[in-house]
Structure formats: structure tokens, C-alpha cells
């Protein structure tokens, strides 16, 4: 037995030193920081980075305090180190807390409770001052209620009565002033508390739980590991906004600038991060739902005895949209290499210029990387970020629709250039630096045209008059009702420069073959295009007007229908 013990001791003494160099496995909680976010239309991908010292052996890096709305299936982990590090499977768990998990929400809640405590203390002090004031008033009333004999017994001198009265008056005034001061302080605290309550309402998380994410790591030697953890969260969105700035001087250049309006209520403030805006829509799913049989059955009617007979049982099926969850991605850890580059020389002082967002496009989506650090608070307020300018080719036109208005409108007919489409969004319109209104743009692809309206052009005169509006009956055998209308529209250019004018009018568009419309050849100005803009009955004239020049457009049409018809839609 003694020999076995010494043999075992010798084995331990002769064992490699590396066996003892391995430290006991442990959980390493790390403080992380949000460094980047990619915002989609209904969610965001958030990236956190933590730098942690890893001893040799197998350990677990733990990220704590992650938002309760985190989507677990979206968790991804990557890392870099100078030594070889292997990652294991990422795991997560929800941690309940008695405190609010949002730092800002917790801070505001503590402020609100502190203010409420101050208001409660002021109310208590107010009750004490009111009691003191009431006591003084009661003493005065008791003195007035005394009879003359009782006053004589007290044997107070007149100057003593005057002093007592002054004392009561002074004490009552001091108490009233103290009550007023308490009311002022209480109102100020109530306003401050209401402001905090309003801000708390915008946060609206109320969360008292967080996620904890664990990443098993293993390394042969101690090293410093930079871990990048990304995940998706809801309650974040962005939408495109545009500024369309038109200069009417010269050729009428149009500058179109895109912005991104970002809002988020994820429970985490994004401060000084790298921000990207993506047109991808992950919420729409990745695959089509499965088709199900379209079961068809029949039922007989009631039989002679009044019973209801069925040939088969009713069958049905519901379509299910099944989108498989993505598996967690475990990437191998890269290794640092190479010396740090030398610091560049300090730049010379020069004028500041705008750096547009870097745009990465594929055949399906676009992603805009906002230049410089960006900050988006978690209170749901809008943060407007500039993306960049679009190249557009424009020409100015004057559009007139005399049926609707006697005004002429300035329009920039624009064709989008480049490779990136314009997403639907609100457009702020500026003409020669002045804001003229807002509109919306549709999805516009490269080389597609659209019209941007820039308000009324008062230097173009439009006058319209009705030349004829007559209804009569016609026909020998069967009588028809005939309506004839003739219009004249005079357009004059009061500008010092020539303009291009577009006039649009509509004539009746029958849906019944017995209703007939004819455009008068003699009463209608030639050169129009029919069914313009794919609108049935739309007539379209386009012509130049020299400075001070006038032009008259005529439109005449007749509409006939059977006498016994009741016509609808006629204006």
C-alpha cells in the first residue's frame, strides 16, 4: 500500500506543468457597449462589443442586462483575439428583477418618487401652518367674545391690547405668507413631476426583466478577447424623408436630398454608434406558405319531409405561414496580425463639407451607412439624419387643369439617374429657398419620371369660359337625349422667359355601348393626345409660350344616350 502511494505521488510530481496552468472554469461577466445598429422598417439589429481577459482553459463569457424584447433566434457572436479561441453554443435566459431594467426609466422613476416625497412633506408642513394660523385666529375670537366685566377683571392697559392685536395680526400674516410659499413650491414640484410622468409615458417599457447571454470559450493560453454580440429588437423604425429644392433661375435645377427619420423605443439609448438604415424587410418572411387542398362539397336541398340531407362532410384547411427559425451562428475567432499603422499627420484647416452616407445596393435591397457617430434616444422622439443627394434630370413645365382650378402650377418633370431607387416618403418642397408645401413620392426607380409640384405660378394667367351648354332631343324613330358643351381656355405667359405649358381636360367616358361621346373636330383645338396617363377620356395639350404670348384652347364634345336612360356621373 505504501509503494502505491509513493508511486502515485511521483506521477503527480512528474506531470507536465501545463496541467496545473489551466485555471478552474468560471463565468466571466463582462461590461459591453452598443457600438452599431442597423434599422429596418419594424426592428433593428443591435451590436454590442466587450473586451475581456480570458485565462487559459474553458470558460463562459456572460453578457448581462440585455433588453427583455430581444429576439433569441437572432443572437450572433463573433470575436477577435491574439491567441486561438474557440466558441461554443450561445445560450440565453431571462432574468427577473424587482427594479425597472431601463436605466433612463429607472432614473426618471426615482426622480418622480423623490418629488412625491417632497410634495408629501410640503403638505404635512402646510397642515402644521394651517393649524397654527387657526389657533391664533381662535385666540383672537375668544378675546372678542369676552364681556366688558371680564375685560375689566383682566385689567389690561390700552397699549397692551394694541400690542396683543398687532401680535395676532402679525402671526396670521406670517402664517398666510408661509402657506402661499408652500403652495408655490408645491406647484413647481407638481409641474416637474408631470414632465417626468410624460417622459415616462413615451418610454412605456415597464420592463422588470432582462436577458443574460452566455458564450462558452476555450483557449490554450491566456489572451484578451474582443467579443461582438448582435441581436434583433422590435420597436425601432425608420422612414425616408426628402427635400426637393428647385431653383427657377436658368435651367431650373432640382436638388433632391434624402434623410432618414429614425425612432426607437427599445429600452436602450444609442449614443455615438455606427448607424445604418436598411430597406430590407425581415418581417415579411423568407418563404411562401404551403398550399392546402381546396375541398369542395355539396348539400342537397330540403326533402319532402323537411329534412336537410348532406352528400358529404364539410372539410376545410387553413394556410399556415411557416418560416423556419435561423440557427445560431458560431463563427471561428479571427487572430490579430500586423503592426498598428502609423498615425497620419494632422490635417490642415479647411472648410467643412458634407459627407454623404455610404450606399450599398444589391438586386433587392439598399443599406445606407450614416457617416460619423449617431445618437438616437430610446424615448421614441424622431432623429433626422442626412443620407445624401440623388441625381435627377429635370425640366420645368406649367400644368393647368381648367376644369378644377383657374391657377397654373409650376412642375419639375424629373427623371431619376444613378443606380439607387427612391423609396416612398414625404417630400418637403422648396422653391428658390422658400418652403411651399409638402407632398409624397411613390417608389421611383432609375430612369423613371415623376412630377414634383412647386405651387401656383402667378405669372401665368388662365381664363376659362363656357361657350355652349345645350341639351336637346334628336332622332327620327327612337328619340335620344343629346348634350353639347363647348369651352375656351386662354393662357398667357407673363414671364420674361419662354415657358412650356401642359393643359389637361377630361371628356365623358361611357361604360355603356348605348352612350356615345364625340369630340368636335371644329370646336376642339388640334394637337391633343387622347387617353393621356392611361386615363380614359383625358385630353392632353403641350405647347411653348413666348414671353407675353397668349394662346386659346378650345374643347367641344357631344354626349348622346337613350331618352329613357337615367345618366349618372355627369358633371
Order of alpha helices (4+ residues) and beta strands (2+ residues): alpha-alpha-beta-beta-beta-beta-beta-beta-alpha-alpha-alpha-beta-beta-beta-beta-beta-beta-beta-beta-beta-beta-beta-beta-beta-beta-beta-beta-beta-beta-beta-beta-beta-beta-beta-beta-beta
